[in-house]
């Protein structure tokens, strides 16, 4: 029997860089697990839509789908939008078994991806003890999501950075530029900004603008199609398709 189809559900954006990055990530997932069927769908702005992909999979005879939210925290889209879309699909496509996987964060693999992007931006191991880090996320009005970002910042503080501050591009405070300036007033010699976002778009651009306006020394790239992130998608897929206590057969 073929393994369940992995359906990666991204938010979507009017910025073409967003969809291009999502497709590059799913291509890396395919490369890491040859033979696994990986499909991509978007909640809005981009095609194909989630219902359209699920309808096509059902018409082609797929038996099972693992729907994976390409989201870093459990906020509105993970708690409301995606479950609603999937409930409607289950009602229309009763022969297609659809499971929803967990969101991606938090995860050591996301922290590893952040580290990769910071090294690529020029942060060397010897720089870390004298560098303050701003963990800049998209932002959310959901308290659970904000608490997760704050906890990740606390965890990163124990990896050698002299200080770590969370920041948000929307919905919550502080903004990236304010977090950078706070670190400066606390006497931090060097400040790096790490966007905790998957793909380029309006909010990541706002993070970059804030980092530049406040004079951050380093601005890392978005997480993007990193190998660690592709591995995390497969981990979430495996966790959704295998019942607790069972062992993987593939």
C-alpha positions in Angstrom: 0.0 0.0 0.0 1.3 3.5 -0.9 2.2 5.7 2.1 -0.2 8.6 2.8 0.3 11.7 0.6 2.0 14.6 2.3 0.0 17.8 1.7 2.0 20.8 2.8 -0.4 23.7 3.5 1.1 27.2 3.4 -0.6 30.4 4.1 0.1 32.1 0.8 1.1 35.6 -0.1 0.8 38.2 -2.9 4.7 38.2 -2.8 5.9 35.7 -5.4 8.9 34.9 -3.3 6.7 33.2 -0.8 5.3 30.5 -3.1 8.7 30.0 -4.7 10.3 29.4 -1.3 7.5 27.0 -0.3 7.9 25.0 -3.5 11.7 24.9 -3.0 11.1 23.5 0.4 8.8 20.8 -0.8 11.3 19.8 -3.5 13.9 19.3 -0.8 11.4 17.1 1.2 10.9 15.0 -2.0 14.7 14.7 -2.3 15.0 13.6 1.3 12.4 10.9 0.9 12.2 9.6 -2.7 8.9 7.9 -3.5 6.8 10.0 -1.1 4.2 12.0 -2.9 4.3 15.6 -1.7 1.7 18.1 -2.7 1.5 21.8 -1.9 -1.6 23.9 -1.3 -2.3 27.4 -0.1 -5.0 28.9 2.2 -5.2 32.2 0.2 -3.5 34.3 -2.5 -1.9 31.4 -4.3 -3.0 28.4 -6.2 -3.8 25.6 -5.8 -6.2 25.9 -2.9 -6.5 23.2 -0.3 -9.9 22.0 -1.4 -8.8 21.8 -5.0 -5.8 19.6 -4.2 -7.8 17.3 -2.0 -10.5 16.9 -4.6 -7.8 16.0 -7.2 -6.2 13.5 -4.9 -9.6 11.8 -4.2 -10.3 11.7 -7.9 -7.0 10.0 -8.5 -7.8 7.3 -5.9 -5.6 8.4 -3.0 -6.7 6.7 0.2 -5.0 8.8 2.9 -3.5 12.3 3.2 -1.4 13.9 6.0 -2.2 17.6 5.9 0.8 19.5 7.4 0.4 23.2 8.3 3.5 25.1 7.2 3.2 27.1 10.4 5.7 27.7 13.2 3.1 28.1 16.1 -0.4 27.1 16.9 -2.2 30.3 16.2 -5.5 31.1 14.4 -4.6 29.4 11.1 -3.6 26.2 12.8 -6.5 26.2 15.3 -9.3 27.4 13.1 -8.7 28.0 9.4 -7.0 24.7 8.5 -9.3 22.4 10.7 -12.3 24.1 9.1 -11.1 23.5 5.6 -10.2 19.9 6.4 -13.6 19.2 8.0 -15.4 20.5 4.9 -13.2 18.3 2.7 -13.9 15.2 4.9 -17.6 15.8 4.5 -17.3 16.1 0.7 -14.7 13.3 0.2 -15.7 10.6 2.7 -13.4 8.0 1.1 -10.3 10.1 1.6 -8.8 9.8 5.1 -7.3 13.1 6.1 -5.1 13.6 9.2 -3.8 17.0 10.3 -0.2 17.0 11.5 1.2 19.2 14.2 2.6 22.7 13.4 6.4 22.8 13.0 7.4 24.6 16.2 8.9 24.5 18.6 11.6 22.1 17.5 15.4 21.7 17.9 15.5 21.5 14.1 14.1 25.0 13.8 16.8 26.2 16.2 19.3 24.4 14.0 17.9 26.2 11.0 18.2 29.6 12.7 21.8 28.7 13.5 22.5 27.9 9.9 21.1 31.2 8.7 23.0 33.2 11.3 26.3 31.5 10.3 25.6 32.2 6.6 25.0 35.8 7.6 28.5 35.9 9.1 28.1 35.1 12.8 31.1 33.0 13.9 31.1 30.8 17.0 33.5 33.2 18.7 31.1 36.1 18.1 28.2 34.6 20.1 29.2 35.4 23.7 29.4 39.2 22.8 26.3 39.2 20.5 22.7 39.9 21.4 20.1 38.0 19.4 16.7 39.3 18.3 14.3 36.5 17.5 11.9 38.2 15.1 8.7 36.4 14.4 5.7 37.4 12.3 3.6 38.1 15.4 0.2 36.9 16.5 -2.7 37.9 18.7 -2.8 34.4 20.1 -1.3 34.3 23.6 -0.2 30.7 23.1 1.8 31.6 20.0 3.4 34.6 21.8 4.3 32.4 24.8 6.0 29.9 22.5 8.2 32.6 20.9 9.2 33.9 24.3 10.1 30.4 25.5 12.3 29.8 22.4 14.1 33.0 23.1 14.7 31.8 26.7 16.1 28.5 25.4 18.4 30.3 22.9 19.8 32.4 25.7 21.3 29.2 27.2 23.2 28.5 24.0 25.8 31.2 24.5 24.3 34.4 23.3 24.9 37.3 25.7 21.2 38.2 25.5 18.1 37.2 23.5 15.0 39.2 22.9 11.8 38.2 21.1 10.3 40.7 18.6 7.2 40.7 16.3 6.4 42.2 12.9 2.7 42.6 13.7 0.0 42.1 16.3 2.4 42.1 19.3 5.2 44.2 20.7 8.1 44.9 20.7 9.0 45.5 17.1 12.3 44.4 15.7 13.8 47.9 15.8 12.8 48.4 19.5 14.3 45.1 20.5 17.6 46.0 18.8 17.7 49.4 20.5 16.9 47.8 23.9 19.9 45.6 23.5 22.1 48.6 22.6 20.9 50.5 25.7 21.8 47.4 27.8 25.4 47.7 26.5 25.4 44.8 24.1 28.3 45.1 21.8 26.9 43.4 18.7 23.3 42.6 17.7 22.1 40.0 15.2 18.5 39.7 14.0 17.2 36.2 13.1 13.8 36.1 11.3 11.7 33.3 12.7 9.7 33.0 9.5 9.7 30.5 6.8 9.4 32.5 3.6 9.9 36.1 2.3 6.9 38.4 2.2 5.5 41.6 3.7 6.2 40.8 7.4 9.7 39.5 6.8 10.4 42.7 4.9 9.2 44.6 7.9 11.6 42.7 10.1 14.5 43.5 7.7 13.5 47.2 7.6 13.4 47.4 11.4 16.8 45.7 11.7 18.3 48.2 9.3 16.6 51.2 10.9 18.0 50.3 14.3 21.5 49.5 13.0 21.7 45.8 13.7 25.1 44.3 12.8 23.7 41.1 11.3 20.5 40.2 9.6 20.0 36.6 8.9 17.8 35.2 6.0 14.4 33.6 6.5 14.4 29.9 7.3 13.6 29.0 3.7 14.3 25.6 2.2 16.9 24.5 4.7 17.7 20.8 5.0 16.8 20.9 8.7 13.4 22.3 7.9 12.7 19.7 5.3 13.6 17.0 7.8 11.2 18.6 10.3 8.4 18.4 7.8 9.1 14.7 7.5 9.2 14.2 11.2 5.8 15.9 11.6 4.5 13.7 8.7 5.7 10.6 10.4 4.3 11.6 13.7 0.8 12.1 12.2 0.7 8.9 10.1 1.9 6.5 12.9 -0.3 5.8 15.9 1.2 6.2 19.3 3.1 3.1 20.3 3.4 1.8 16.7 6.7 1.5 14.8 7.5 3.0 11.4 7.4 0.5 8.5 8.7 2.9 6.0 
